[in-house]
Amino acid sequence: MRTVPGTTDHVVVVGAGLSGLACALHLLGAGRRVTLVERDAGPGGRSGRVRLGGYEVDTGPTVLTMPHLADEAFAAVGDSLARHVELTALHPAYRACFADGTSLDVHTDGEAMEAEVRRFAGPAEAAGYRGLREWLERLHRAQMRRFIDTNFDSPFQLLHPDLARLAGLGGFGRLDRRIGHFLSDPRLRRVFSFQALYAGVAPARALAAYAVIAYMDTVAGVWFPRGGMYALPRGMADAAAEAGADFRWSSEVTALERSAGRVRAVRLASGERIPCDAVVLTCELSTAHELLGRAPRRPVRLRHSPSAVVLHAGTDRTWPGLAHHTLSFGAAWERTFHELTRSGQLMSDPSLLITRPTTHDPALAPPGRHLHYVLAPCPNTAVGPSAAAWRELGPRYRDSLVAELERRGLDGFADSVREEMLVTPLDWAAQGHAAGSPFSVSHTFAQTGPFRPRNLVRGLENVVLAGCGTTPGVGVPTVLISGKLAAARVTGGVRGGPVRTARTRPAPRVVRAAATPAEEGLHDPS
């Protein structure tokens, strides 16, 4: 593995999102002095927090999977996730609601999910689920160490027996066909293939290998941190500060001083100059390229994932049919993905993610109130409406989204809203996200593994990249890995584990969540 040559005693990490915080913890654990520079007033980056009236709103991801990857970062400094964050295991992980009025609770426990599939679609599909679950577990084992949790220096690293194992599992076929090998019910097939949207690819075009994302949230488990998702970056920042990190909040990097193929200092908008031995850039890929003065040459221009419209709504009521996470599928499927990734139209029959964090932490809202997060995928600004077009389009789309929620059983939603915040591609673009998408570069084959933008920078031997735009990719688990891999480029740490574990602490403290009264609500018996 290629690493940063020469002295690396003092590292400046630009960006205090999850990848930057993970990187900082691994660097600190390896004995480096770390200065973390963040343009916002606190940690989080994409996983930020906004106070909306009396509501505490997570502005980024709402689904946490594979928390052991976060614990690995804490362990690098002899700390633990459990000391900073209380996790609740969600049961069910999701509730899936379909256009025909049926619903399915998605359990990560194998026996519980098999029983639910049998109730929902009969014994043949339950048997198919057993086969699918085994395949997902084997797929995860074949990919994680060799193709996800690794630093690539060359595509030739793919030439390994694990590649043959992955091919033997059908990983290079199409995702929807492979899921269809196990399940014939189209509703069930959606539950295990919609995750391709996280990778920015339609299931009909995605590699079956991307089913590893379905493994993460339908097998490995879904968790909720008390205090909301923001509790994770806040806890990581606290651990890094205790381990000696120097934080510069509300500080924007404007230039990198270079000489003899190395960055010698980072300059801030305030005029401050921070000398350093190495730099890790965890900002948006396009922002990193601006600081570097150029983007790497690629034979084909980078493609970005679809974007999203998010409605954060603080309400005076809730609905018993909602779980903590509810997937509300429209009747359309293939057409929806074509609209999002090809034609650039807004979804004519949307599929939505509705998250209600107050299900397991009522303190995120005023007493007697509730917080709902409604995510509607939409085309990015390179394919669909421009960022500027969303100034007029946004309010109209908000109204149509609320009307759609009411049609799907959330009656009285419009009248229940007491505080709200609408986020559109206009807002994502204003935050610096290329193509108005918070989901960064899509995971087409040409933008995956060794073909994804690498975390080393040609021509500057002491600059490393981290975050969702580089290896291994988009999502909370992968950006945590990204920070670790970036740290390993600086320290020479071994792939596949923490850079250094100072001492052992307890595993993450977990609260097993019983079904809440709201989750005991509507349950279609069909």
N, C-alpha and C positions, 0 to 999 in steps of 0.2 A: 504494500500500500504506500502510495506517495504521501509524504508529509511535508510540512513547512520546514525548510532547512534553517539552520542558524539559531540564534537566540529567540526564545519565545516566552521570556519571563513575564512580560506585561501584555495582556491582550485586551483590546477594546472590542466589545460586542455592541453592534449597532442594532437596537430594537429589543424591547423587553416583552415581546410576545412569548408564546410557549416555546418556540424553537430557541430564541435567544436566552430564555431563562434556563432551559435544559442544558444548552451549551455552556452557560456560565457555571452552573453547578458542577458539570463534569470537568471543566477547566479548573475550578477551585479545588476539586477533589484531587486533581493531579498536581497541585502545588503552584498553579499560576496565579498571578495577581490580575484581577479582572476589573475593568471599568465598563459599566453598562450604561449606554447613552440611549435615552428614549425621548421622542418628541412630545409624547403625551405626559400628563401630570402623574400618571401611575402605570402599573404593569398591565399586561393583557394583550395589547395589540389588537388583533382581530377578536380576541376573547375579552372584550372590554366590558364596561359597566356604565350605565347612565341612570341617574335618578330622575324619575318621571313622576312629579307630584310626590306621593308617598310610596311609589312603587320602585323596586330595585330591578332594573332591566338588564339582562345579559344581551349584549349586542352581537355576539358571535355564535359559535356552535352551542347547541343545547344537548347534544348526545355525547356521553362519555363512555368509551369502551377501552378495554385493556389498560386499566389504571396501573398495572404493574410497571408499565413503561415510565410513568411519572415517578413511581416509587424508586425506580432504578436511578433516576436523576437525584432524588433526595439522598439515596444511599451513598452516592459518590462523595458526599460531604459528611457521611456518618449520621445522617438524619433520616427521617421517614415521612412518607405521605400521611401516615396515621396521626402523627403529632400535629399536623397542620390542617388536615381536611377530614371531615367525617363523611363517609360514603354510605349511601343507601343503594342496595341492589334492587332494581326495579322488576317487579313481577306483576303484570307482564312487562316485557321490554317495550312493546308497542301494542296498540289495538289497531287492527286494519279494518276499515269500513269500506264497503264496496257499493257501486252504483245500484246494484240489485237489492239493497237493503240488508244484506247479510254482513256479519262481522266475525272477526277471528282475533283471539288474543294470541300474540306471538310470545311464547315462553322460551327461555334459553335452557331450561332444564329439559333434557331429552324425553323423559317419560311424560312430563306434563304436556309438552308440545305434541307428542305422538297422540296422546289422548284427545287433545284439542283438534288435531287434524282429522282424527277418526270421527269426532262429533260433527265436524264441519263438512267433510267431504267423503267419509266412508273409509272402510278398512284398506282398500287398495291404495288410496293416497297416503294413508298412515304408513303402510309398508314402504311406499316410495320415499316418504320423509325419512325413514330410518336409513335408507340407502344414501339419500342426499346428505344427511348429517355426517355419516361416515366419510363420504367423499369430501365434504368441506373440511373436515378435520385433517384428512390426508393432504389436501391441497395446501392448507396452512403450514403443515409440517414441511412440505416440499419447498415452500417459497420463503418463509420468514427469514431464516438465517442466510440463505444463499442469494436471494434476489431482492429482499426488502431491507433487512438490517445489515447492509454492507456498503462499503465505499467502492465504486467502480472506477478503475483507471482505464479499462479497455473493454470493448464488447467481447473480446476473447475470454474474459472471465466467465462468460455464460457457458463456455464449453466445459461442462462438469457433469458428473453422473446425475446430479439433481435436475439438470435440464431434461435428461431422458425420463426421469421420474415424472416431471411436470408434464411432458408430452404424453407419457403413458396414461396420465390422469385425464387427458383431453383438454389440458390447459390452453392449447393453442387453437381450439375450436371456438365457436361462437357461444356466448354466454346463454342466450335464450334457448338455444338448441340443447345445451348441456343440462340446463335446469329441466327442460322438457323431457330429457331422458329419464328423470326420476318422477316428475309430477305431470299429470295431464290436465288438472284443473287450472284454467287460466288465472283464476284469482290467486291460488297458491303460488303459481309461477311468478306473479308480480311481486309477491312478498319477498321472494328470494332473488329478484333481479333488478328491482328499482334502484338498488345501491349503485348500479352502474352510473347513475346520474351524478353521484359524488365524484366519479372519475371523469365526468364530462363526455361520456360516450353512451349512445343508445344501446340497450341490451342486444339488439339484433346485430350490432357492429362490434360490441365489446368482446375482448378475449375472455374465454371462460375462466382464465386465471384470475380475473377481477372478482370472481365469486369469493375470494378471500375477504373482501369487505363484508359480504353477507355473513361469513364466519364470525367476524368481529362482533356484529350486533345481534345475531340470531343464535350463536353457540357460546361464544366467550362471555357474553353478558353485557348488560347496559346498566350504568350507574348514575347516581345523582349526588353531587356534593351539597351538603347543607350550606346554605348561603348562596346557592346558585353556582353556575360554572365559573364565575369570577373567583370563587374561593380557591380554585386551583392555581392560576397565575399569582394571586395574592400570596398564597402559601409558599410558592416557589420563590417569589421575591423575598419574603421574610427569611427563608432558609439561606438564600444566597447572601443577604445582608449579614446574617449571623456568622456566615462562613468567611466574611471579609470583603465581599463585593462592594465597589464604590459606585453608587447610582447617581446619574445626572438626569433628573426629571425635567420635563419641559425644555429639552435641549435638542435642537435639530442639527444634524451633520450637514455641512454645506460643501466640504472639500476634503480630499485625501492628499496629503503631501507625499510626494514620491521622489525617490532617487535610487539609481542603480538597481532597478527592478523590484524595489520594496517600498511599501508604505511606511513612512517614518513618523507620521503624526496625523491625527484627525482634527479637523477644524470645525468649530461650532458656529452657529449663527450669531452667538453672543460675542464672537471674536476669540474665545478661548481656544488654545491649542493644547491637545493631549498627545504627548509623545507615546509611542507604542512599539512593540516588537512584532505584533501581528494584529490583524483585524478580521472579525467575523461579521459579515453583512447579512442581517436577517430581514431586511426591509423588502418591500415589493421588488421583484426581479427587475422591472423596468427602472425603478429608482436606483437600485444597485448599479445598473449599467450606466445611468447618468453620472453617478459619482465616479465610476471607473473611466468614464469618457468614451466608452464604446461597448457594443454588444458583440458577443461571439458570432462568427459567421455560421450560418446554418443553411443547408441546401433548400429547405422549405421554411417559410415564416412560421413562428410559433402560433399554435391555435389555443384559444382559451376556452375554459368550461362555460356552460350557460351561467347566467346570473340568477338573481332572485329578488323578488319583492317581499319584504317582511313587514307585517303589521304587528306592532306591539300594542296590545290593548289591555288597559286596566279596567276591569268591569265590576259591577255591583252584584253579579250573579255568575253562576257557571252551569254546566249541563252534565247530567249524570252519565251520558253516553261517552264522555271523554275520559281516556286514561291519561297518565302523565304525558305520554307521547301517543298521538293518534295519527295514523295515516288514512287520509280520506281520498280514495281513488275515484276518479271519474270513469265514465264508461269507455272513453277512448284510451288507446295505449300507443300503438305504433305511430299514429298520427301526432300524438302529443310530442314524442321525441323528435319527429321530423320537424315540427314547428319550432322546437327549442334549438335544434342544432343545424337545421338546413334552411328552412324557409324564413326563419326569423320572425315568425308571427307569435303573438301571445297565445297561450294555451286556450284553445276553443272549448275544451272540457278538462279543466285543471285537476291535477292530483296535488294534494296539499299535505304538509306536515303541520299539525297543530300540537303545540307543547304547552302544558299548564304546569309550570314549576311550583306554583302554590299548592299543588296536590300533596307534595311532601315537605314543603317549607312555607307555611302560611305567612311567616314573618317577612316575606318578600313583597307583601302588599299590606295596606292598612287593614285593621280588623274588619272582618266580614267582607272583604274585597278579594278579587282574584286576578291573576295575571295570565294572559294568553298570548302566545307567540304563534303567528300564522305565517308560514313560509310558502310562497308560490314561486316555483322556478319560472324563469323567463329568459328569453334570448339575451346574450351579451350584446354590447353596443357595436361590435364588429359585424354581427349577423343581423341584429334586429334594430329597433328604434335607437336613435342616438341618445347620448346622455342628456343633451339639451331638450330633446323631445319629451323626456319624462317630466319636465316642469308642468306641462299641461296634461300629459297622459296619466301621471301618478294619481292625482285626486279622483279621476274617473275610474281608474283601475281599482283604487281602494273601494269605491262604492260598489263596483261589480263584484269584488271579492267578498264584501260583507253580505251582499245579496245572495251569493252562492253559498256562503256559510249558513244562512237562514234556510235556504232551500234544502240543505243537507241535515237539517234537524236542530240547528242552533237558533231556534226561534227567539226573537227579541234581542239578538246580538247587537244590532245597531243602537237600540235604546239603552242597552246596558253599559255602553262605553262611557267611562268617566275621565280617563286619560288615554292618549294614544300617541304613537310615533310611527310614521310610515317611512320606510327605507327603500329606495329604488336604485336602479343603476346610476342615476344622477349622483346620489350620495356616495355610492361605492367609488365612482370615478373621482369625486371630489376628495376622497380619502387616498387617492393615488393608485387605486387598483386598475390595472390594465384591462381594457375592453369592458370596463364597468362591472367586473365580476370579482366577488370576494373569493372565488374558488380557484383562481390562478390558472396555470397552464393545464390543459386537459391531458388525460392519460391515453392518448392514442398510442399505437405500437411504437411510432417514431419518437414519442415523447415519454417513454417509460424505461426504467432500468438504466443501462449504460447510454441510452439515447436521450435521456432527459438532460436538461441543462445541468452540467456537473457542478460540484461544489468547490472546485479549484478554478482559479482564474489564470488564464494563459497570459504570460508577460508580467505578472506580479506574484512573486513566489510566496508572499506571506499574507495573502488575502484568501479567505474561505467564505463560501456562501452557505446559508442555512434558510430553512423555511419551506413553504409549500411549493414554491416555484422551482426548487431544485430537488435533488434526490432525497428521500424516496418518493415524496409526493404530497398530495392533499389529504387533510384529515388530522384530527387530534393525535391519534397514535403515530402517524407517520411524521408529523412535524416534531414530535418529541424525539423520535429516532433521528430526524434530521439534525437536531441540535447535538445529539451525542456523536453522530458521524462527523460533524464539523469539528467538534472538540478533539476527536481522534486524529483528524488531519493535523492539528496543532501539536498534540502531545505524543502521537504515535501509539495511542491506546489500541487495544486488541478489539477487532470487530466482534459483535455479538454479545457484549456485556458492558457494564459500566467501566469508565476509564480507570477508576480506582474506588474500592469500597473501604472507607476508613474503619468502620466498625459496624456490627450488625445491630439493626433495630427491628422492632416487631413489624410484621406484615400489616398492610392497610387495615384499619379498623372498619368493619363493615356492619351496617345495620340491615338486617333482612326485612324488607318492607312487606307487611301484610297488605292485602288489597284494601284500599280506602273505600269509604262509603260511595264516593263518586265512581270508583272503578267497579263497584258491584252493580252498576247501573244497567243500561240496556245491553242485552246479550241475546243475539238472534239464535234461536235453537236450530236453524236449518243447517 
